[in-house]
Amino acid sequence: MQRTKGSTSIAIGSILTILGSIFGILLGIFLLRAERFGAVLTNVAAEIRDMYPVASFLFSMGEAFGFIIMTISVFILLTGIMTFKRRRVLRYWKFTLVFGLILFIIGFLLMIYDFAPALIIPLIGPLLIIVGALLNKQQQKEMSEQTVN
């Protein structure tokens, strides 16, 4: 079987995406647990000041954000694994391209919202996936032209 042109860049981009999603899952777990610990401390202080409902609402929002971050990270982890598995199959170049574009757009919007040089780093994985998908598309097109000729 012929080696695909974009498999290496898709593999590197997928591994970076998988590692990033694992950190996202850990961050979500941390937010869930840290918010619960902070809620205990704040509720004690809020009872002294008679502001208990406000404090419990704010910390329940933190738990909601932690759950949302974990859910999105699990979805990105699963699609990153699927992309890694399909890196050598030419007919799945559309899946890898769409996945890379979605991650790139999300990362780019976050970078525009609050620009910092460190926010450029998360764009490397999706860019590698996009480049690999385009190389696979080009190779599939070349192979279809060779079979016609």
Contacts in CASP RR format, 6 or more apart in sequence:
PFRMAT RR
TARGET T0000
AUTHOR 0000-0000-0000
METHOD contacts of the structure
MODEL  1
MQRTKGSTSIAIGSILTILGSIFGILLGIFLLRAERFGAVLTNVAAEIRD
MYPVASFLFSMGEAFGFIIMTISVFILLTGIMTFKRRRVLRYWKFTLVFG
LILFIIGFLLMIYDFAPALIIPLIGPLLIIVGALLNKQQQKEMSEQTVN
3 88 0 8 1.000
4 87 0 8 1.000
4 88 0 8 1.000
4 89 0 8 1.000
4 90 0 8 1.000
4 135 0 8 1.000
4 136 0 8 1.000
4 139 0 8 1.000
5 132 0 8 1.000
5 135 0 8 1.000
5 136 0 8 1.000
5 138 0 8 1.000
5 139 0 8 1.000
6 87 0 8 1.000
6 131 0 8 1.000
6 132 0 8 1.000
6 133 0 8 1.000
6 135 0 8 1.000
6 136 0 8 1.000
6 139 0 8 1.000
7 87 0 8 1.000
7 88 0 8 1.000
7 132 0 8 1.000
7 136 0 8 1.000
9 128 0 8 1.000
9 129 0 8 1.000
9 131 0 8 1.000
9 132 0 8 1.000
9 135 0 8 1.000
10 83 0 8 1.000
10 84 0 8 1.000
10 87 0 8 1.000
10 96 0 8 1.000
10 128 0 8 1.000
10 129 0 8 1.000
10 132 0 8 1.000
10 133 0 8 1.000
10 136 0 8 1.000
11 84 0 8 1.000
11 87 0 8 1.000
12 125 0 8 1.000
12 128 0 8 1.000
13 124 0 8 1.000
13 125 0 8 1.000
13 126 0 8 1.000
13 128 0 8 1.000
13 129 0 8 1.000
14 80 0 8 1.000
14 81 0 8 1.000
14 83 0 8 1.000
14 84 0 8 1.000
14 87 0 8 1.000
14 129 0 8 1.000
15 84 0 8 1.000
16 124 0 8 1.000
16 125 0 8 1.000
16 128 0 8 1.000
17 76 0 8 1.000
17 80 0 8 1.000
17 83 0 8 1.000
17 103 0 8 1.000
17 125 0 8 1.000
17 126 0 8 1.000
17 129 0 8 1.000
18 77 0 8 1.000
18 80 0 8 1.000
18 81 0 8 1.000
18 84 0 8 1.000
20 73 0 8 1.000
20 76 0 8 1.000
20 122 0 8 1.000
21 73 0 8 1.000
21 74 0 8 1.000
21 76 0 8 1.000
21 77 0 8 1.000
21 80 0 8 1.000
22 73 0 8 1.000
22 77 0 8 1.000
23 73 0 8 1.000
24 69 0 8 1.000
24 70 0 8 1.000
24 73 0 8 1.000
25 70 0 8 1.000
25 73 0 8 1.000
25 74 0 8 1.000
25 77 0 8 1.000
27 66 0 8 1.000
27 69 0 8 1.000
27 73 0 8 1.000
28 66 0 8 1.000
28 67 0 8 1.000
28 69 0 8 1.000
28 70 0 8 1.000
28 73 0 8 1.000
29 70 0 8 1.000
31 62 0 8 1.000
31 63 0 8 1.000
31 65 0 8 1.000
31 66 0 8 1.000
31 69 0 8 1.000
32 63 0 8 1.000
32 66 0 8 1.000
32 67 0 8 1.000
32 70 0 8 1.000
35 59 0 8 1.000
35 62 0 8 1.000
35 63 0 8 1.000
35 66 0 8 1.000
36 59 0 8 1.000
36 63 0 8 1.000
38 59 0 8 1.000
39 55 0 8 1.000
39 56 0 8 1.000
39 59 0 8 1.000
39 60 0 8 1.000
42 55 0 8 1.000
42 58 0 8 1.000
42 59 0 8 1.000
43 52 0 8 1.000
43 55 0 8 1.000
43 56 0 8 1.000
45 55 0 8 1.000
46 52 0 8 1.000
46 54 0 8 1.000
46 55 0 8 1.000
46 56 0 8 1.000
76 103 0 8 1.000
79 99 0 8 1.000
80 99 0 8 1.000
82 95 0 8 1.000
83 95 0 8 1.000
83 96 0 8 1.000
83 99 0 8 1.000
83 100 0 8 1.000
83 129 0 8 1.000
86 92 0 8 1.000
86 95 0 8 1.000
86 96 0 8 1.000
87 96 0 8 1.000
90 136 0 8 1.000
90 139 0 8 1.000
90 140 0 8 1.000
90 143 0 8 1.000
91 140 0 8 1.000
92 136 0 8 1.000
93 133 0 8 1.000
93 134 0 8 1.000
93 136 0 8 1.000
93 137 0 8 1.000
93 140 0 8 1.000
94 133 0 8 1.000
96 129 0 8 1.000
96 132 0 8 1.000
96 133 0 8 1.000
96 136 0 8 1.000
97 129 0 8 1.000
97 130 0 8 1.000
97 133 0 8 1.000
97 134 0 8 1.000
97 137 0 8 1.000
99 129 0 8 1.000
100 126 0 8 1.000
100 129 0 8 1.000
100 130 0 8 1.000
100 133 0 8 1.000
101 126 0 8 1.000
101 130 0 8 1.000
103 125 0 8 1.000
103 126 0 8 1.000
103 129 0 8 1.000
104 123 0 8 1.000
104 126 0 8 1.000
104 127 0 8 1.000
104 130 0 8 1.000
107 119 0 8 1.000
107 122 0 8 1.000
107 123 0 8 1.000
107 126 0 8 1.000
108 123 0 8 1.000
110 119 0 8 1.000
110 122 0 8 1.000
111 119 0 8 1.000
111 120 0 8 1.000
111 123 0 8 1.000
END
